[in-house]
Amino acid sequence: MGAQDLHDAQGAERIVRAACPHDCPDTCSMDITVRDGRAIKVTGAADHPFTDGVLCNKVSRYLERTYSPQRVLHPLRRVGGKGPGQGRWEQISWDDALDTIVERYRAISVQYGAQAILPYSYAGTMGMLQGSSMDRRFFNRLGASNLERTICSSAGKAGITITLGAAVGMDPERFEDAGLILIWGSNPITSNLHLWTRVQAAKRRGARVIAIDPYRSLSAEHCHQHIALRPGTDGALALSMMHVLIDEDRVDHEWVNQYTVGYAGLAERVKHWTPQKAADICGIDAQVITQLARDYASVRPAAIRLNYGMQRAYGGGMAVRTIACLPALIGAWRDPAGGVLLTTGDFYAMDHAALERPDLRPGPVRSINMCAIGDALLADKQPVKAVFVYNSNPLAVAPDSSKVAAGFARADLFTVVHDVFITDTADYADLFLPATTQLEHWDVHKSYGHLYVMANTPAIAPVGESLPNVEVFRRLAARMGFAEPCFSDDDETLCRQAVGRTDARMAGIDWNTLKQTGWQHLPVAVAPFANGGFPTPSGKVEFESKVAVAMGLDALPDYLPPRESAAADPALAARFPLTMLSPPHRHALNSSFANLPLFLGAEREPNLDINAADAQARGIRDGDSIRVFNDRGSFVARARVGEDAREGVVVALSLWWRKLAPDGHNANEVTSQALTDIGAGATFYDCLVQVERVTG
């Protein structure tokens, strides 16, 4: 634990500064009140400019997670069969658990090679230490297979990097000063609450707020206008907006001439993207597109908030690349409250190499994409013989989950799960290792939704025998005989390494100060790109990109339709005519919190929003039990008939643990392992289904 003193005088209270670890752009600063060694209250830090004293409903009840009666506090070994309801658990010691892992890993390495061992982790915690430090060192030194961690955001990041040079954008704190805000493929009430408060502040000052989303989300309900386009057609809408801007000469030519590359090529590309052409593709009225473009050009400052939902289709990377061109055409970057925001991630310069030590690898290793874990576990060639799962729950979150379940059910697969609860994935584990929660360990956090580096100080001692991620891999490395000094680094040394990179982006960030204050602001200008200075090769917004050409891509933005659509596969669309989306539920976060009372009390069972016209055509009434299916699988949900989902779209707010759903399945039974155009990301929303009423 380092130097932190976790012992207090009886009855005394103290407040410890922490950071929310979950996969949310807000990365809130938290104050943890502790009495007699027990956390008694979790609140948002009032002095943090972005958190501003407010936490979401999930994290404000974080003690329900830390002190949940479902929490597992001791190492466990499976006895008997794998799968939900199979076998039983017996308590063992940490020594027995770690010795078993080392014994199996050594045997597998000898017989199959270390690349038969695969780590599987993602954003169960976003912390630099608990998410990607000692664990990466261990698997790099072991020579295990590399996991391509692309399930969430990689397509959008790849797309925006082509246009802007990195995953950067406008300062989220400036949204409250915007005159026009496009909430594009985003539902900030659910997944970006603190940005939403700024959108509401702008709205109160007279800003116009427009939602672009196939689904009338909680956020869309509170916007002035909701444009319900077809899923995966965002790029076509953006190209048509550019057509209007250029055709009607609503372009800031001075800014374009100084700070962009390839305008002539872009103008030629969008000539044929008339509003009517895009309207036919998007399923909206052409006049809506024309007026949207005019509003965007005439109201300043103009801000676009993108989120990762709209890049979860085949052409998702291209769509983000295309939308990112819009602010440059109207010179929106001139204004602090103008531009586009997908993520602030690349404003940070954390020292990933120092934390992860890729130099420890004995040589090249194969890579396995986490979105295709089902196929990877079922492959006969170069089989995966062991999986170590931490900070993730692939049985619930990975696509095509019937294949994922079949893979993890293999009797010859040695699976270890390090987690807080017996998740869907833990039902298939040979060993379960109890993990700490955020209140019990050190960490450093960056954000993808603001510009503050955050420190997390342990508020309480680990509950039961739970151990932090870094300590588990520290102990495993010692047992494996890994003698490199880096495996002896303590937690605060890792914290210093995380922020210790010599880079102008981290100027003034110091671990001792960070630990004391809880947060520090990055040295980013209020309007960072008002005068260009983009991290592209040219230093400008690149409408036309040599980087894209080098990647084998079109030099200019274009539109790529979803793979599973009437345009791309008419035969498939005839059999499965509805596109299914599975965006986050406001009381869950991927599969985190989905086993806790807040989520289960709000939902009770999986629901599916279906448009009234689609329901009527299938004889479905509100409240009916319905089956959602395609060739990959099926799941059962309760119908919510209305107008929130546009015609041709059904929406399954997610993500349910499979074993908590009535039929033991969730929405990922029907999603695909296919990848995006760039970034090798998941295509969760590129998914055609049919729906039928369950009788009897």
GIMOUR-V834047 format. One record per backbone hydrogen bond with DSSP energy under -1.0 kcal/mol. CO is the residue of the C=O (numbers start at 0). NH is the residue of the N-H. Records with the same first field share a line. If there is no record, write none. Layout:
BEGIN
CO: NH + NH
END
This chain:
BEGIN
8: 11
13: 33
15: 31
16: 456
17: 29
20: 125
21: 23
27: 19
28: 44
29: 17
30: 42
31: 15
32: 39 + 40
33: 13
34: 37
37: 34
40: 32
42: 30
44: 52
47: 51
50: 53
55: 59
58: 61
60: 63
61: 64 + 65
62: 66
67: 70
72: 464
74: 91
75: 431
76: 89
78: 87
82: 85
87: 78
89: 76
92: 96
93: 97
94: 98
95: 99
96: 100
97: 101
98: 102
99: 103
100: 104
101: 105
102: 106
103: 107
104: 108
105: 109
106: 110
107: 111 + 112
112: 115
113: 116
115: 384 + 385
116: 144
117: 387
119: 389
126: 130
132: 136
133: 137
134: 138
135: 139
136: 140
137: 141
138: 142 + 143
145: 367
147: 149 + 369
152: 156
153: 157
154: 158
155: 159
156: 160
157: 161
158: 162
159: 163
160: 164
162: 541
165: 167
166: 345
170: 173
171: 174
173: 176
174: 177
178: 207
179: 302
180: 209
181: 183 + 304
182: 211
186: 189 + 190
187: 191
191: 195
192: 196
194: 198
195: 199
196: 200
197: 201
198: 202
199: 203
200: 204
201: 206
202: 205
207: 180
208: 223 + 224
209: 182
210: 226
211: 184
213: 645
214: 216
216: 220
218: 221
219: 222
224: 210
226: 212 + 228
229: 232
232: 236
233: 237
234: 238
235: 239
236: 240
237: 241
238: 242
239: 243
240: 244
241: 245
242: 246
243: 247
244: 249
245: 248
250: 252
251: 255
252: 256
253: 257
254: 258
255: 259
258: 540
260: 542 + 543
261: 265
262: 266
263: 267
264: 268
265: 269
269: 272
271: 273
273: 277
274: 278
275: 279
276: 280
277: 281
278: 282 + 283
281: 229
284: 288
285: 289
286: 290
287: 291
288: 292
289: 293
290: 294
291: 295
292: 296
293: 297
294: 298
300: 178 + 179
301: 338
302: 181
303: 340
304: 183
307: 310
308: 311
311: 684
312: 315
313: 676
314: 318
315: 319
316: 320
317: 321
318: 322
319: 323
321: 324
322: 325
324: 328
325: 329
326: 331
328: 251
330: 333
331: 334
334: 337
338: 303
339: 169
340: 305
343: 346
344: 347
349: 351
350: 354
351: 355
352: 356
356: 359
357: 360
365: 145
367: 147
368: 371
369: 372
371: 375
372: 376
373: 377
384: 413
385: 117
386: 415
387: 119
388: 417
390: 123
392: 395 + 396
393: 397
399: 402 + 403
400: 404
401: 405
402: 406
403: 407
404: 408
406: 409
409: 412
413: 386
414: 429 + 430
415: 388
416: 432
418: 434
419: 71
420: 422
422: 426
424: 427
425: 428
426: 82
429: 77
430: 416
431: 75
432: 418
433: 466
436: 439
438: 458 + 459
442: 455
443: 127
444: 453
450: 521
452: 519
453: 444
455: 442
462: 465
467: 471
468: 472
469: 473
470: 474
471: 475
472: 476
473: 477
474: 478
475: 479
476: 481
483: 486
484: 487
485: 488
489: 493
490: 494
491: 495
492: 496
493: 497
494: 498
497: 350
500: 502
502: 505
503: 506
505: 508
509: 513
510: 514
511: 515
512: 516
513: 517
517: 454
519: 452
521: 523
526: 529
528: 531
538: 532 + 533
540: 260
544: 548
545: 549
546: 550
547: 552
548: 551
554: 544
562: 564
564: 568
568: 572
569: 573
570: 574
571: 575
577: 688
578: 649
580: 651
582: 653
584: 587
588: 591
590: 593
591: 588
592: 595
595: 599
596: 600
597: 601
598: 602
599: 603
602: 604
605: 637
607: 639
608: 650
609: 641
610: 614
611: 615
612: 616
614: 619
615: 618
620: 623
623: 638
624: 693
625: 636
626: 691
627: 634
628: 689
632: 629
634: 627
636: 625
637: 607
638: 622
639: 609
641: 611
643: 215
645: 648
647: 578
649: 580
650: 608
653: 584
657: 660
660: 663
665: 668
666: 669
667: 400
680: 675
682: 685
686: 579
688: 577
689: 628
691: 626
END
